[in-house]
Amino acid sequence: MKKHLVAVYGSLLSGLGNHRVIQGENTEFLGEFISEPVYSLYSLGGFPGLKENGSTAVKMEVYSVDDDVALDVDCLEGYQEGRPATFYDKKPIETPWGTASVYIYVDDISEDRLVESGDWKEFVNQRNLSYA
């Protein structure tokens, strides 16, 4: 079975609401890392959106997942290969464990929604948000 590396930065993080989607008997947590400061992380309400061409380093977790979990994550993110991105597009990112997929938000968003720390879990915890 093929393995896929996935870098997550939002509701899929350990301890948050959608983490169950990325869990599985063939899922392996590889570790945390902080990206280069080339992104911007925004609050979209109950979950974040990552944009390219920013200036923020974003805290991410990397998982090695099987085909089924990779498809489940694609479905959660509204991504389907070969179709134009409507919400998130899947792009490669270099991590300490190799090239992983990360989901990039495709719509415009107001700068007042910027998560300046680049750490979604910290952002959620500081605001006591229950939808995490």
MOGIBEL-V130962 format. One record per residue. RES is the residue in one small letter. PHI is phi in radians with two decimals (NA if undefined). PSI is psi in whole degrees, -180 to 180 (NA if undefined). D_LAST is the distance of its C-alpha to the last C-alpha in Angstrom with 2 decimals. Layout:
# MOGIBEL-V130962
res->RES phi->PHI psi->PSI d_last->D_LAST
res->RES phi->PHI psi->PSI d_last->D_LAST
This chain:
# MOGIBEL-V130962
res->m phi->NA psi->134 d_last->31.13
res->k phi->-1.24 psi->143 d_last->29.82
res->k phi->-1.82 psi->145 d_last->27.03
res->h phi->-2.21 psi->139 d_last->24.59
res->l phi->-1.68 psi->133 d_last->22.71
res->v phi->-2.23 psi->129 d_last->19.23
res->a phi->-1.80 psi->124 d_last->17.51
res->v phi->-2.06 psi->150 d_last->13.72
res->y phi->-2.42 psi->1 d_last->11.91
res->g phi->-2.34 psi->-128 d_last->8.40
res->s phi->-1.15 psi->-11 d_last->5.99
res->l phi->-1.48 psi->-8 d_last->9.18
res->l phi->-1.07 psi->151 d_last->9.40
res->s phi->-0.98 psi->137 d_last->10.50
res->g phi->1.52 psi->-7 d_last->8.52
res->l phi->-1.87 psi->169 d_last->5.15
res->g phi->-0.98 psi->-38 d_last->5.15
res->n phi->-1.69 psi->8 d_last->7.96
res->h phi->-1.01 psi->-30 d_last->9.78
res->r phi->-0.99 psi->-29 d_last->12.21
res->v phi->-1.14 psi->-35 d_last->13.57
res->i phi->-1.59 psi->-8 d_last->14.91
res->q phi->-1.39 psi->152 d_last->16.32
res->g phi->3.11 psi->163 d_last->19.95
res->e phi->-1.18 psi->-21 d_last->23.27
res->n phi->-1.82 psi->17 d_last->24.25
res->t phi->-1.67 psi->136 d_last->21.13
res->e phi->-2.22 psi->125 d_last->21.79
res->f phi->-1.32 psi->123 d_last->19.54
res->l phi->-1.67 psi->-33 d_last->21.85
res->g phi->2.61 psi->179 d_last->20.24
res->e phi->-1.83 psi->153 d_last->18.49
res->f phi->-2.69 psi->165 d_last->20.22
res->i phi->-1.99 psi->126 d_last->20.18
res->s phi->-1.16 psi->168 d_last->21.50
res->e phi->-1.09 psi->155 d_last->24.54
res->p phi->-1.38 psi->66 d_last->24.01
res->v phi->-2.17 psi->11 d_last->24.45
res->y phi->-2.17 psi->170 d_last->21.08
res->s phi->-2.30 psi->135 d_last->19.10
res->l phi->-1.90 psi->129 d_last->15.31
res->y phi->-2.16 psi->148 d_last->14.25
res->s phi->-1.47 psi->125 d_last->11.43
res->l phi->-1.82 psi->17 d_last->11.82
res->g phi->1.91 psi->-103 d_last->9.73
res->g phi->-1.48 psi->0 d_last->6.41
res->f phi->-2.77 psi->164 d_last->7.18
res->p phi->-1.73 psi->167 d_last->10.07
res->g phi->-2.22 psi->134 d_last->13.69
res->l phi->-1.78 psi->130 d_last->16.16
res->k phi->-2.05 psi->146 d_last->19.73
res->e phi->-1.43 psi->169 d_last->22.93
res->n phi->1.12 psi->36 d_last->25.73
res->g phi->-1.83 psi->-160 d_last->23.78
res->s phi->-2.38 psi->23 d_last->24.42
res->t phi->-1.94 psi->136 d_last->21.19
res->a phi->-1.46 psi->131 d_last->20.67
res->v phi->-2.00 psi->133 d_last->17.19
res->k phi->-1.38 psi->128 d_last->15.81
res->m phi->-2.35 psi->158 d_last->15.39
res->e phi->-1.98 psi->145 d_last->15.70
res->v phi->-2.04 psi->134 d_last->18.51
res->y phi->-2.21 psi->146 d_last->19.13
res->s phi->-1.75 psi->123 d_last->22.35
res->v phi->-2.26 psi->160 d_last->21.91
res->d phi->-1.51 psi->179 d_last->24.53
res->d phi->-0.99 psi->-43 d_last->25.40
res->d phi->-1.13 psi->-46 d_last->23.51
res->v phi->-1.17 psi->-40 d_last->20.10
res->a phi->-1.03 psi->-42 d_last->20.86
res->l phi->-1.17 psi->-40 d_last->21.62
res->d phi->-1.07 psi->-41 d_last->18.46
res->v phi->-1.17 psi->-44 d_last->16.42
res->d phi->-0.97 psi->-45 d_last->18.91
res->c phi->-1.10 psi->-45 d_last->18.44
res->l phi->-1.01 psi->-41 d_last->14.65
res->e phi->-1.47 psi->0 d_last->15.38
res->g phi->1.22 psi->27 d_last->18.37
res->y phi->-1.81 psi->132 d_last->20.81
res->q phi->-2.36 psi->120 d_last->24.26
res->e phi->-0.99 psi->136 d_last->26.93
res->g phi->1.55 psi->-7 d_last->29.95
res->r phi->-1.90 psi->148 d_last->28.38
res->p phi->-1.05 psi->138 d_last->27.69
res->a phi->-1.17 psi->131 d_last->24.08
res->t phi->-1.89 psi->-20 d_last->22.61
res->f phi->-2.42 psi->-56 d_last->19.04
res->y phi->-2.21 psi->145 d_last->18.66
res->d phi->-1.97 psi->150 d_last->21.63
res->k phi->-1.75 psi->127 d_last->21.82
res->k phi->-2.31 psi->158 d_last->23.69
res->p phi->-1.42 psi->147 d_last->24.96
res->i phi->-2.41 psi->141 d_last->23.99
res->e phi->-1.45 psi->132 d_last->26.01
res->t phi->-2.22 psi->170 d_last->24.37
res->p phi->-1.08 psi->-15 d_last->26.24
res->w phi->-1.87 psi->6 d_last->26.32
res->g phi->2.10 psi->-174 d_last->27.62
res->t phi->-1.34 psi->126 d_last->26.62
res->a phi->-2.10 psi->165 d_last->23.17
res->s phi->-1.58 psi->142 d_last->21.57
res->v phi->-2.36 psi->151 d_last->18.88
res->y phi->-1.78 psi->123 d_last->17.60
res->i phi->-1.84 psi->128 d_last->18.89
res->y phi->-1.22 psi->133 d_last->18.02
res->v phi->-1.73 psi->-15 d_last->21.42
res->d phi->-1.58 psi->163 d_last->21.47
res->d phi->-1.28 psi->153 d_last->22.43
res->i phi->-2.63 psi->148 d_last->20.05
res->s phi->-1.20 psi->139 d_last->20.98
res->e phi->-1.10 psi->-20 d_last->21.22
res->d phi->-1.26 psi->-5 d_last->19.84
res->r phi->-1.72 psi->6 d_last->16.29
res->l phi->-1.09 psi->134 d_last->16.88
res->v phi->-1.67 psi->95 d_last->14.59
res->e phi->-1.07 psi->-32 d_last->17.76
res->s phi->-1.27 psi->-22 d_last->16.71
res->g phi->1.29 psi->12 d_last->15.54
res->d phi->-2.14 psi->100 d_last->12.82
res->w phi->-1.11 psi->-42 d_last->9.24
res->k phi->-1.07 psi->-44 d_last->8.12
res->e phi->-1.09 psi->-44 d_last->10.80
res->f phi->-1.01 psi->-47 d_last->9.97
res->v phi->-1.13 psi->-46 d_last->6.58
res->n phi->-1.14 psi->-39 d_last->8.68
res->q phi->-1.15 psi->-29 d_last->11.65
res->r phi->-1.74 psi->0 d_last->10.49
res->n phi->0.91 psi->45 d_last->9.04
res->l phi->-1.38 psi->130 d_last->6.28
res->s phi->-1.52 psi->-13 d_last->5.55
res->y phi->-1.53 psi->6 d_last->3.79
res->a phi->-1.16 psi->NA d_last->0.00
